[in-house]
Amino acid sequence: MNSRSLDANGRLRRRAACAALLSLLTLPHSGFAQVVGRKARIGFLIEPPIDSGLQKAVLDPFRQGLRQLGYVEGQNVVLDVRSADGKFDRLPERVKELLRLEPDVLIAAFPAATMAAKDATRTVPVVATSVDDPVVTGLAVTMARPGGNITGISSFSQEVLAKRLQLVHELVPNVRLIGVLINPNAGPSTGLDTRIATWERMLGTRIRVYEARGPDDFEGALAAMARDQVGGLVVLADGNTYTHRVLLNQLCLDRRMPSVWGGREFLTGGGVASYQSDFPAMFRRAAALADKILKGDKPAEMPFEQATKLELVIDKRAAKALGITVSKARLMSADVVLE
């Protein structure tokens, strides 16, 4: 074979190599799984039962985010969803079920599921979604460089709680004591006592924390609030208060307790308002972070993001039932008013 033939063959090989590279670069934006010739596998862990409210606020937006990035379930991605059905103690087994499926990335929805994932694996990448301060809660070394296998999206957490307290004070101007209902199982509340002292000075009102790990604790917590003459309540969002929100809304009505909650889906006619990060926006963004991991990014080097959108919802039904007048200015500022 002469040199001219060798040159021609070399050019053909180079062209073929360039064409192959170009085909890889122009593949649909469908993640690592398509590049390596297999389906990506994503696990999704959540504590509350997946009802229509959570489907709309959490799972549907996540799936929408995946579709926008070129993922099609059953074709280039498998999504395995596990719920603890509102039972906190079932989370460890649910996360083990997901890990046995060998996911490429695990989505942990809200603090309790995230802490269960943290305890269960140090190797599988985790996208923690709608969690409190990741540095304070031990999920990350810093926001900029988490340093482990977990990254994700932090809600406003303590800042939002301060806004909810202000809202209670606005709705009940003469309130002398505001209660905060928390679930210790939902995750660490590091630094809450220190912040409460700051908020008390800011509002000129005392604040006291009450605990409820399950629905059996609701009556006792509200009875204690009545004895303490609590005039308004902030209910923190977690799997327990969501799963049993209808019961807790009714108890707030029965006890004539004005309450502000952590998300639109929590209001069933007893809570006066909710103020929370936009869940659908966070879970659409979680899909984008999962996509980055599937393409090779390491959670340790992916900055924890901060949610940027907040939603205020006013339930005029509950306000009327409790004899509370919501100002026109506040109604105008609300994202949603439930009539």
C-alpha positions, 0 to 999 in steps of 0.5 A, a space after each residue: 500500500 503506497 503512502 497516498 493510500 495510507 494518508 487517505 485511510 488516515 483521513 477516513 479514520 480521523 473523520 470517523 472518530 470526529 463523527 463519533 465524537 460529534 454524535 456523543 456531543 449532540 446526544 439529547 440532554 438525557 444524562 449519564 445513563 444514555 452515554 453509557 448505554 443503560 438506564 439511569 436509576 433514581 431513588 426517591 425517598 419521602 416520609 409522608 404518604 403520597 396523596 394528591 397534594 404531595 403528588 402535585 407539589 413534589 413528585 409531578 414537578 420532579 418528573 416535569 424537571 426530568 422531562 425537560 432535561 430529556 429523561 423519559 421514564 422507562 426509556 432512559 431513566 427508572 424512578 423508584 419511589 418509596 414513602 414511609 406512609 407517614 411513619 417516621 420509624 419506617 424510613 430506615 427500611 425504606 431507604 434500605 429498599 432503595 439502596 438495594 436497587 443500586 440507584 445512581 442518585 437518591 432524592 431525599 425529600 425534606 429533613 427526616 428523609 434526608 437524615 435517614 439517607 445520611 445515616 444509610 449511605 456515605 457513597 450513593 450521591 444524595 440530593 437533599 431537597 427542602 432541608 434546613 441549614 445543611 451546615 448547622 444540621 451536619 449535611 455539609 461542611 460548607 454551603 459552597 463545598 459540601 464535602 461528602 455525598 450530599 448536596 441539594 437545596 435548602 429552604 429558608 428554614 429559620 428565616 421563614 420561621 421568623 416571618 411566620 412568627 411575625 405573621 402570627 403577631 400581625 394576625 393577633 396583635 395583642 398576643 403575649 405568647 406564641 407557640 411553635 409546634 415541632 416534631 423532634 423526629 423531623 431533624 435537629 433543631 440546633 440553635 433554635 433556643 438562641 434564635 428564639 431569644 432574638 425573635 422575642 426581643 424583635 417581636 416583644 412577645 414570648 415564644 415557647 416550643 411544644 413537641 408532637 412526635 405523632 397525632 397522639 401528642 396533638 391534644 396534649 400539646 394544644 392543652 398545654 398551650 391553653 394552660 400557658 395562654 398561648 395566643 397564636 401558633 406556628 406549626 412547622 412542616 414535617 411528615 407528622 403534621 402533613 400526614 395528620 394535617 386534617 386532624 390538627 387543623 380541626 383541633 386548632 379550630 376547636 381550640 380557637 387557636 390562630 395558626 400559621 403553617 409551612 405550606 399551602 398543602 397543610 391548610 384544610 380550613 383550620 390554619 389561617 395562613 402558610 408561608 413557605 418556600 415554593 415546593 414545586 420550584 425546589 423539586 424541579 430544581 432537584 431534577 437538574 441537580 440529579 442530572 448533573 450528578 448523572 453526568 459525573 459531577 460530585 456532590 462534594 463539590 456541588 454547592 448547596 443551593 438556597 431556595 429563592 421563591 416564597 409563597 404566602 397563602 391566606 385561608 379566609 375560611 379559617 380566619 372568618 371561623 376564628 373571628 380574625 380580620 386579615 388586612 386588605 394589604 396582607 390579602 393583596 400581598 398574598 400569592 394565594 387567597 383561599 375563599 
